[in-house]
Structure formats: structure tokens, C-alpha cells
Amino acid sequence: MQHFRYRAQVDERDCGTACLAMVAKTYGHDVSIAKIRRLAKTNLEGSTALGLKKAAERMNFDVKAIRADMTLFEKDNQIPFPFIVHVQKPDHGQLLEHYYVVYGVTKNKIKIADPDPDVKKRTMTHAEFEEQWTGVALFFAPNPEFKPEKESRRGFSGLSSVIIKQKGLVANIVVASLFVTLISIVGSYFLQLLVDEYVPNNMMSTLAIVSLGLISAYLFQQVMAYVQQYLLIILGQRLSIDIILSYVRHLFKLPMSFFYTRRVGELTSRFNDANSVIEAVASSILSLFIDMVIVIIMAVVLLSYNAQLFLITALSIPVYTFVILVFVKAFSRLNHETMRAGANLEAAVIERLTGMETIKALGAEQSGYDEIDQNYVRFLKRSFSKARLTAIQESLKGTLKLVFQVFVLWYGANLVVQNRLTIGELMAYNALLGYFTEPLQTIINLQSKIQSAIVAAHRLQEIYAVSSEFDGEENLLPIEKQDLTIRFENISFEYQYNQPIFDRLDLTIQNNEKIALVGVFGSGKSTLAKLLVRFFDLEVNHGKISINHHDICQFKKETLRSSITYVPQEAHLFTGTIIENLLLGVKEPVQPEAIYRAVEIAGIKEDIEKMAQGFHTEINDAGTLSGGQRQRLSLARALLTDSQVLILDESTSNLDLLTEKKVIDNLLALEDKTIIFVAHRLAVAERADRLVMLDHGRIVADGKHAALLGTNEAYTNLVQQ
């Protein structure tokens, strides 16, 4: 077992998984929080103790879960450290479900690691600990099959490839920067000659020529400065493409299960993280390739003026470095706090703006605002603390700079009096000093930017650690355009451990069959539909879903979803025209006749024709269309994908009875499609070829409406409710 290593949670619901990551790392098993989230079945409410136990067991740990009291910490007990405890942590007047890692105990203190980066490691008295502890503890020990692993990570160091890609651009920036600096050095020499030679010797004609030459050099310098800034802008944009767009591209490749278990604000806050990384990468490039070269050149130049003056200047380097190192730990903590507070604020704003209709309907504007206000105050406090610390550090560095400058002038003046240095040389040295200290400070100041970038890169890494759902699909089968028979065989599935949705369910859907899945809320209808399009995947030995006797895991997801289109109840439209929304997801050119037919089947054609600009009417998802219109437009969009199987998950729930009947009749008349209706209302079940009723993940009725009504107790009770 290695020395205990701390690990902070990345997002608000990651406390349990971060604790398990700390325990695993103590045994040399370095695994991402993202992977542990998946193993523990972490959701928007966090991780359960059972989920952490199961996740550890799948990493080949033996786990002992107990409920105990404070006698556990008595002297005679041999406690295996570290272990995880479940606590109720006080937070702004509330008790939050939370986890700690206990990694040591003394007579009066308990050493805990809080995954909250605001706290980290701390000691608690036995009384303090007892007040928070719920009594639940998880103990871990590697079993014989345990093998420590280390996941490859795309952290800050992994960004070297991004820098190498832009090596030509970086070289041009370096050259332009060197020209700017060299001309500044020449200008300082002019100052020396002006004081020591031209004025005392009345060399006015030479002065005029040199001045004109220097003006020309300065004009060239400004051109180079413009070129430098222009190239830096291009570099920043290219880094944005490589870092930010690659993050967005990765998000689009992640499975739906990832989005079901994370808040949108936590994902969008990573854009700020990406900007921190970009800024640090750009700064690192400049400092490593420009400032280092300039510092070396200026050190040689200053040394050539006077070795003793340069020694005073060089003494400033360790002093500056010490000032930077003193603040390293505090900056690291504040960077974590500020980024997490920003993510929570962004999540709160997005959630409340998205749910504004509900807030207005309940008259809950004040409570909705209060939540944002509290998050914003926390963000401001952390931002203020970070800014204040930065200001203190800058003040100290500014003071040191002025002090050393005074020392240089004082000692230089003594050298002038002793005729060991001319006034011109002292003035030139003082002018050149800034070209040495400024890049030197920039190099030293990289600490804070790199710290921010490391934190940001770690947060980005936790997203990159989630594999694309399309990985390894290169050699999978395409789905042939033929009759499709769908079979669910011995299906077992659960979102949370010990909370099964299905238990050995079997169901066959024939080609072109129109089937209605009915049942009360929570019976598993939508889950069954999402399993078919692989928004969730079955675990090994939990059954099989097949199409024409081929497991759906043998098909590429892209071709699977082009053959089976899932239409959710909440029809989401995107800002743009109606025609743009209709053609979303259409892979091949569509004839106008097909568009007219789709909107007619969906019962939305007349509504579109009544609009001022018809199919070119601008819409968005914020209320331009009614709920029923959005559902019908979404249905027409699904029909245009020309898939062989349609899954309609409550896709007519917002329609009035007459419109719903018309749309359902149109759909039932499609002879070349298999349609799976997921419905609560029985208007669909009454007319479908077949209805299947689910109850607690089991099929309790299967047949036609007329045959089941009165003969099947479960279905009859459903109808009579």
C-alpha cells in the first residue's frame, strides 16, 4: 500500500466517487472519477453506499460494509486505513449527504480527507466526527485478482501535441518578438551614446543621422509588434479550435447515459476551463520560446555593462521565486473553489431559465432568484479571495522590483563617482533592466496561470475519460434494409443497484407490427425503448436484444439509430426555420413530395401553411409553437428519416383527442414501418395491432385491446382507473 493521496471531487455529486478514487490510489490503482461514476451507477443525486461497494468490487477489492458507532475507534480495534464513511455534513444551515475518507486516528483526533476542494485534509475531534457520522463505513482490501492500473490521461502535459501542431506559427512569433526586443536594446545604446558621446562632444550631425536611423528602426519595431500581436491572435484562435471544439466534438460522441447523470451547467462550465488552458498554453509558449531567450540575451548584455550591478539584479531572482512559491498552495485551493462555484452558478442559472414557465406558474420567482443569488454570492466570495490574493502577490512583487531598482541606482551612482561607470552606461543599464526583469517576472508568474490550467485540464480530463460510444465500431455490421424482427430475451436492467427495472423480460416484435406499450408511470416502458436504441446498454449476462437474430451490439450505433428512430415525449426544436428542423438527421436528399407527405401524416401541414412564411418560418424551442405543434413537427421529422422502426414515446400526449385520433390512424396505415407506441392514454392501445402492458418491469398483458378487456385483470384495472 502506498502513502495516502488526496483527490478532490470534480463536480458537486462526485464526493463518493472521489473518496473511492482516493482509496484506490492508495493501493496504486489510479482510476478516473468518470470511470468510478459509471461503475457505481452515480446519478444526479450522487452515489449510494451500495454503488460504491459494487464499484470497488468490480475493481477487485474485497469490501466490508458495516454500521457501527464510535467504539470502532477504540484503542484495541485494528482498523484498516483508509476507509470511507457516510456523513451528514452541515452546509449553510442544511445537512448534506456526503462522504469522507478516514485515513488515520489518534487518541483525540480523527484524520479525514474531505473530497470537497474547499476543505481537503483536516482533523476532527471525536465529538465533531460523531455529530456528522451516520454510522455507515466501507472497508477495503485488494483481493488476489487485484492488479493496480494507471489510466492514460489527457491532462495539461497531453497538450504538447497541440503546441507542436502550431510550431511554424510559434517560430514566427518568436522571430517577431526578438526583433522588437533587439531594437529596444539598440535604443538603450543610443541613450548611452547620447549622454556620453554626442552631447559632450557636440556631434550634432552624427546625432541627426543616428536619430533618423533609430526612427526607422522604431518604425520597423512597431511593424514587428503588430505582426507579433496578429500572429498571437491567430494562435489563440487555432488553440480554441483544437481545445474547445475538440471538447464539444467529444461531448457529441458520448452516450446518452452520460447526459442523464450530469447537470448541463457542469458541462458548459468546462468552456471556461478550456479558456484557462488556452491562456496558459499561449503564455507558456511565449515564456518558454520568447521570454527565456530574451532573459538570456539581456543577462549577457547587462553582464557586459557591469558584473557587480548584474549580481544585485540576479539576487532578485530567488526572492521573486520565494514570493511565488509562498502563494502556490493558496492559489491551487482558490482555483478549485472558484471553478466549482462558477459551475454551480452556471448550472443554477441554466436550470431556472429553462424552467421559467414552471417558476412563473407557481409564483416562485423569489425562491428561484434566491437560489441563483446564493450561488452567485459564493462565486463572488471565492473570486474576491482569489483576486485579493493576486493583488497581495502583485504588490509584494512590485515592492521588490522598486527596492532592487533603487539598490541598482544607488550602487551604480557609487560606481559613477568612482569613475568605474559612466552616467550614460548607468542610464542605459537602468533602461535595459526592464527588458530583463519583465520577461523574468512573466516566467515566474506562469505559476498561477499553470496552476489554473492544471485544475482546468483535470476537470476537462474527467470528461475525456468517458469513452466515446462509437469507439471500436469500425468492424461492426450494418443493418440490412429488410424485414426486421426485434427480440428482447431474458432482459434484466437497473439504473441503481438493487432497484431492478426489468427482471428476465421476454418480448418479440414482428416486422411492420404496430404495438402499444402501456402501463403506469415507472413500469419500464420508456426504458425498454431506450435500450433498443442503445441509449443504455445491458450489462454482461443481463439478457440480449436482437434484430433478425443478431445482437444489437453487433451493429454500429449510427446505422442502428438510422433504422430505429426514437421520438421522445418532450419534442425539442432548434432555433431556425421549420424546414431546417424537419431535415435534421436526414442523411440523403429528400424530395418536396416526401416532406409534404410526412407533415400530412403528422397532421401539421395545415398549421405550417397558415404561417406567414410557411416552411421558412423561424421558430425556436422557447414557445414559438404550442406543445401539440412541436410534437407533430417532431413526428414529421422522424418520418423523414425513413427509418424502418419508429418508437413514439408519448409523442401524441399534447394533442387533443380528435387530432390524436387522426394522427394515430395515419401512422397505423403505414404498412412499411414497425411502430412502437409508448403510451399512457389508451387511445393508441385500443387501435394498435397489439398491446403489451408492463407492471414493475414484467409483462402482465399481451394481446388486443378487445380480447384483454374483461379477461385480463391487470389491463382491466388500468382501463378502469
N, C-alpha and C positions, 0 to 999 in steps of 0.2 A: 504493500500500500504506500502511495506517495504522500507527500505533505499536502494538507488540506488546501484547496484552491478555491477562491471565491469566484462566483459567476453571477452577474446581475441579470434580472429579468429584462426582456426587451419591450414587451407590451404589458398592459395592465393585467391581463388574465394569465400571465406566464409564471406566476410565483411558484406554483407546484412543480412545473416542468424545469424551471431554473434550479430549484432545490435538488431535483433528481440529477440534473446535469452536473451539479457540484459534487454529489456523492459519486457519480460515475467517474468524474475526472480525478477524484482522489485515488481511484483504483487504476488510473492510467487510461480510462476509456473516455476519449474526447469526442463527444457527440453533440450535434446541434440541437438547440431547443426546438427547432421546427420538426425534427425527426421524433423527438420525445412527445411533442404535441400530438403527432399522428398516432404513435403507439399508445398514448394514454387516452386517446379519443377526447382531447380537450375541445371544449366548445366556447361559446360566448360567455358562459357562466364560469369558466375556468376548469380546473382538473379536480376529479374526485380522488379520494384516498385509494379507492379500488382501482381507478385508472392508473395511478402512479405505481401501484403494486404490479398490475398486469404489464405495464411498460417495462418495469425493471426486470420482471421475469422473462420478458422477450429479449432482454439484453443479457440473459444468462446470469442473473442474480437470484439467489435464494432470498425470499422476502418474508419477514415475520411481522404481521400487523397485530398490534395489541392496543388495549385500552387500559391505562394504568393511572396511578396517582403519584404524588411527589416522593413516595417511598422508593420509587425507581432509582432516585438519585442518591440513595443512602450509600454510605462508605463501602459496605461489604458487597454491593452489587457490581458485577463485572459488565459494564456497558460497552457494547461495540460501537465506537465512533467511526464516522459520523452517522447520524440518523435524522430522519425527517419527523417533525411534529406538526400537527394541525392546531392552529390558534385562532382566536378571535381578537384581531388587532384593533385598538382604538384609532380612529381616524376622523378628525373634525366632528367629534361628538357621536360618531357611529361606530359600530363594531363590524369590521370587515373579516370575511373568511380568508385566511391567509396560511402560509406555510413558512416554517423556519427550518434551518439545518442546525442541529446541536452538534458541535464538534469538540466540546471539552467541558469538564465540570471541575470546580474547586469546592472547597468547604463552604464558601459564602456566595460564589458566583457560578452562573451558567453561561458558557460561551456560545453565542448563537450567530449564525450568518443569515441576515435578512436579505432576500433577493431584491428587495426594493433598493435601487441605487442611491436613494436619499439617506439610507441607513447603513447598509453594508454590514461589516462585522461589528458586534458590540457585546458587552457583558451585561447580564441582568441578574438581579438578586433572585433568590429562590422565591421570594414572595411576589415579585413582579412577574416572574415566569408563570407561577401557579395561577395568577389572576387571568392570564391570557390563554393558557393551555386548555384544550378541550379534553385532554387525556389520550388522544389518538397519537400513536407513534408507529413509524415504519423503520424496521431494522434490516440491513442489507449485508449480504456476504456473497462473494463470487462463487458460483458452483463449478464443478470440474470442466464444464464446456465453455466457461468464460474465456474470451480472448480479447485483450484490450485492442481497441482500434482508434484510429485518428482520422476523422473525416477531412477530405481536402476542402479548403475554404477559399472563397474568392474575397479575401479581405483587402486591406489597403495595399499590401505587398503584391497582390494579384493584379493591380492596376498598371504594373510596369509595361505590360503589352500595349495598353492604351497609349502610354508615353512613347514607346518605341515606334508605334504607328505614325506618330507625328514628328519623327526625328528630323526630317528635312525642314519643316516649319520652325522647329525649335532652333536648328542651326542658324537659320536666317535671323531669328530674334536675337540670338547671341551676338552675331556679327554686327547687327544694327546697334545693340546696346554697347558693344565695345567701342564702336566709332563715337558714340555720344560721350562715353567716359574719356577716351583719349583726347578728344577736342577740349574737354573740360580741364584736363591736365595741362594741355598747351596754353589754355587761358590763364592758368595759375602761374606758369612760367613767364607769361607776358607781364603779370603783376610784379614779379620779382625783378625782371629786366627794367620795367618802368621806374621802379624805386631806386634800384642800384646803378643803372647804366644810363638810360635815356635822359632822365631829368637832370641828374648831377652833371652829365657831360654835354648837355644841350644838344642832343642828337635828334632834332625835330624832324628832319627829312626822313631819317630811318624810322622814327616813331610813326610817321604818317603811313609809310609803306607797310610796316608791320601791322598797324591798326587796320588797314584795308584788307590785308591778308587774313587777319583774325576775324574781321566781319564776315568775310567769305566762308571761313571755317565754321563760324557760328550759324550762318545760313544753312550750310550743309548739315550741321549738327541737328538743327530743327527738322530738316527733312528726314534725317535718320530717326529722330524721336517720333515723328509722325509714322514712319514705316514700322517702327517698333510697336507702337500702340495699335496700329492697324492689324499687324500680324498677331498681336495678343488677342484682339477681338476675334479673329478667325480661329485661333487656337481654342479660345473659350467656347465658341460655337461647336467646334469639332468634338471637344470633350463632352459637351452637352449631348451631342448625338450619340457618342459612344457610351456614356454612362446613364443619362436619363432615359433615352429612347430604348436602350437595351433593357433597362428595368421595366419599362412599360411593355416591351415585347415579351419579356419573361412572364409578367403578370397575365398576359393574354394566353399563355401556354399552360397556366396552372389549372389543376382540376377544380370543379365546382365545389367540392368538399372543402377546399381551402377558403373560398369566399364565404361559405356558410358559417365558418368558425372565427371570422375576423371582422372587426369593425372597419368601415370604409375609411374613416378618418385616420386610422392607424396605418393604412396603406398609402393614402395620399400624403401623409406627413413625411414619407420617405423621399418625396421630391425635394424637400428642404435638406434632408440628409445628403442626397445626391449633389445638391449645390455646394454643401460644405466640402464634400470630397473633391469636386471640381476646383473649388477655390484653393484647396490645399495642394492638389496636384499641380495647378498652374504656379502657385507660389514656390513649390518645391523645385519645379523645373527652372524657374528664374533664379532661385538661390543657388541651386547646385551647378547650373551651367553659366550663370552670369555673375552673380554676387561673389561666388568663390574665386572666379578668375579676376574680378575687379579688386577684391581684397588682396590677392597675391600680388597683382601689379602695383597696387598702391603701397603695399608693405615694402616692396623693393624701392619704390620712388622715395618714400618717407625715410627709409633707412639710409638712402644715399644722401639725404639732406643732413641728418644728424642722428647718430646711433643713440645718443642719450635721450633726446626728445622722443624717439621712437620707443625706447624702453618704457617711458612713462605711459605712452599710448597703449603699448602692449599689456601693461598691468591692468588696464580697464577690462580686458577680455575675461579673465577668471571672475572678476567682480560682477560683470554683466551676467555671466553664466550662472553664478550663485543666485542672483536675484531671480532668474528664470526658474531654476530648479526648485526654489523655495515654494513657488506657486503651482508646481506641476500637479500635485495631488488634489489641491482645491479646485483647479480648473477641470480636472478629469471628472470630479464629482458634480460640479455645476453644469458641465456639458451634458452629462447623463440626465440630470434633473430638468434642464431647460428643454431638451429634445423630447423627453417623455411628457412634460407639461404641455408642450406645443402639440403633440399628438393627441392628447386627451382633449385639449381645447378644440382642435380641428374636428375631432370625432363628434363632440357635443354640438358644435355649430351645424355640421352636415346633417346629423340625425334630427335636430329640431327644425331646420329649414325644410328637410324632406317631409317631416310630419306636421307641417304648419297647419294643414287642414284640420287634423285631429286636435291640435292645440287650440285653434280658434273655436272649434265646435264645443270643446269642453270649457272654454273660458279660462284656459290655463296659461295665458300669456306670461303672467308674472312668474309662475314657477318654472316655466321654460326658460325665461330670461335669467332667473336666479341661478340655474344650473350653469349656464354659459358664463354668468358673472363670476361665480365661484372658481370655475376653471381658468378664466382669464386673470383673476387676481393671483392664483397660484403661478400662472405663467409669468405674470409681471414681476412677482416677487423673485422668482428664480432668474429671470432676465436681468432684473436690477442687481441682484447679488453678483451675477457674472460680470455685468458692466462695471460695477463698483470695484470689484477685484482687478479688472483690467485697468481701470483708471489709477488705482493704487500702484499697480506694477509699472504703468507708464510714467507716473510721477517719480517713482524711485529711479527709473532708468534715465529720465530727463535730468534729475538732480545729479546723478553720477556723471552724465555727459558734460554738464556745465562745470562740475567740480574738476574733472580731468582737463577740460579745456582751459580753465583758469591756471591749473598746475603747469600745463604746456606753455602758456603765455608767460607765466611768472619765471619758469626756468629758462625759457627762450630769451626773455629780456636780460637775464643774467649772462647768458652766452653772448648776447649782442654787446653788453657792457664790456665783456672780457675780450671782444673782437674775435670771438670764435664762430660767430654767425652774423650775417648782415641783416639789416632790417627787412630788406626785400625777401631774403630767404625765410625769415620768421613769418612774414605776411603770407608768402606762398605756402609754407608748411601749414599754417593755420587754415588757409583756404582749401588745401588738399586734404586736410584732416577729415573734413566732412565726407569726402569720397571714400574714405577708409571706414569710418565709424558707421555711416548709414547702411551700406550693404552688410557690414558685420552685424549690426543690430537686426537687420532683416533676417539674416541666417539664424540668429539666436531666437528671434521672435517666431520662427517657424514652429516652435514647441507648441504654442497654444492652438495654432491652425491645424497642426498634425494631430494633436490630441482630439480636437473636434472631429477631424476626418476619420480617426480610428474608431471613435464612438459611432459616427455615422456609417462607416463602412461595415461595422459589426451589425448594426441594425439592418442594413441592406443585405448583408450576408445571410441573415436569418430568413430572408425571403428567397434568396438564391439557393438556399439549402433545400428548399422544396422543389423536387424534380418536376420537370415538365411532364404533363400527362401524355405527351406524344413521344417521349424517349423510347427507343427500342422498337419502334413500329415499322421500321423500314421494310422488313421482310414479312409483314403480316398480310393476310388475304384481303382482297377487295370483295365487296358483296356483289354477287352477280345479279343482274336485273331479271329476276324470275320469281316464281311463286315463293312466298316466304311463310314458313310455318315457325311460330315462336313457341318455345317451351321453357317454362320455369320448373326446374326439377330439384326438389328437396332443399328449398331456399330457406336459409336462416340468416338473419341480419339484425344488427343492433347499432344504434348511434352511441349509446353509452353501455358500458359493461353491466351485465345482469339486468338489462332493460330491453328484452328482445322485441323487435317489431314483427318479425316472421319466425316461425318455428316449423321447418320442414314443409314449406308450402309447395304444392304442385299445381301447375296451370298450363294449359295448351291453348294457343290462339291460332286458328286456321287462317290461311290466306284469304284476303278480302272480307274477312269476318268483321261485323260491326258489333263490338262488345262494350258493355257498360260496366264499369267497376263502381259499386255503390257501397255505402256503409257510413257509420257515424264518423265524426272527427277523430283522428288518431288511430283509425283502423288499419292504416298502411297503404291506402290507395295511391297517393302521390309518391310514396317511397318506392313502390313497385314500378311505377312509371319511370322514375329517375334511375333505378337500377338498370332498366332496359336500355337507356341511352348512356349509361356509364357515367352519370354524374357522381355516383358512388360505385365502388367495386366490392364484390363479395370477397371475403377472406377465404384462404385455402380451406378446403373441406367443409365449406358452408353452402354447398349446392352449386348448380350450374344453370346459366341462362344460355339457350342455344337458338340459332336460326338455321333451319334446314340441317339439323344435327351437328352444326359447327358451333363450338363455344364462342360467344360474342367477344371474348378476349383474344380470339384469333383474327379479328377484323380490325382494321385501322379505325380509330375513333372518328376521323373525318368522314370516311365512307359510311360508317355505321350511322352517324347523325345526318348524313345526306339521304340515307334510306329510311331513317326513322326520325321524324320531326316532332319535337316536344313543344307544346304551346302552353305556357304557364297561365295561371288564373290572372295574375297581375300583368296585363299586357303592357310592355314597356315600349314606348315610341321614342324616337330620337329627333332632335331638332333638325329640321329640313323639310322638304316637300313630301307630300303623300306618296308620290311615285318613288322617291328615294327610299322611303320606309318600306314600301311594298317590295322593292327589288333587293332589299338587304338579305344576303345569304343566297341569292340566285347565282348559280355558277355559270350558266350558259345564257346566251341572248334569248330574250322572251318576246314573242310576237304580241302586238296590241290585243289580238283576239283572246290570247290566253289571260291577259291582265283583266279584260272585261269579264271573262267567264269567272275568274277567281273572285272578283269583287261582287259579282252577281250571286254566286253560291253563298258567299259570306253575308249577303244581304246589306252591303254597304254602298252599292253602286249609286242608288238614288241620292244618298246623303252626299256623296262626292260630287255628283253632277249639280247639286244645288249650291255648292260652294262657288264663290266668285271666280276663282282660278282653277277650279276642277282638280285634276290630279297634280297640279303645280301649286296648290295651296300650301303655304308654310304652316307647319304645326310643330308642337313640342310636347313634352310629357307633363307639362305643368297646368293642364286644364283647358287647352285649346279644344279638345274633343271630349265628349261625355264618356263615361265608363263603358257603356254599351258600344259606342262607336270605336273606341280603342280596341275592345275585344274583337269586334268584327274585322277591323283593319288588320289586327294581328293574325286572325284566322285566314284572311285572304293572303297575307304574306306567307303563311305556312303552306297554303295550297300552291303558291307559285314556285316553291322549292321542288315540286314534282317528286316528292318522296313517296315511297310505296306504303309507308305506315305513318299515320297521324296519331299522336297522343294529345288529346284535348283535356287539359287538367282544369276543370271548372271554367272552360273557355266561353261558356254562354251564361254564366251566373248573373251578369249585369243586364241581361236582355229582358224585355217584357215577354209575357207568355206567348203572344201572337208571333212576335219576331223570332223568339227562340224556336217555336214550332216550325216556322218556315225555314230557318237555317238548318235545323236538325234534319228535316225532310230532304233538303238539298244535299246534305252530307251523306245521308243514308242511301241516296240514289246513286252515289259514286260507286260503280261496280268494280273499278280497278284499284281500289285502295282498302287497306286494312285500317279501321278506325277504332281506337281505344278511347272511350269516353270515361273520364274520371268525374263522377257527379254525385252531388248530394240530392239535388232535385230529381224527382222520379219521372219528369217529362221525357228524359232521354231513355231511362230504363224501360219504360212502357213500350217504346217503339224499336228498341235495338234488337238485333238478331238473337242476342243472348245477354243475360246479366249475370254478373258474379258479385256476390256480397261478401265483403270481408268484415271480420269482427275479431279484434285483438290479434291480427295477423294470420287468421285462419279463414279458409273458405267455408262459409256456413250455408251458402245457397248458390246454385249454379243451374241456369236454365232460362226459360222465357218467363216474362212477367205474368202472363195469364196462368201458366202452369204452376208457378210458385205461390201465387197469391192464394192464401187459404190453406195451402198444403204444407208450406214451409213456415214454421213458427217464427224464426228469426226475421225472415223477409216480411212476413205479415205484420209483425210488431213494428218494423221500420216504416212500413206504409201507413200504419195507423197512428204513428206519432204526430 
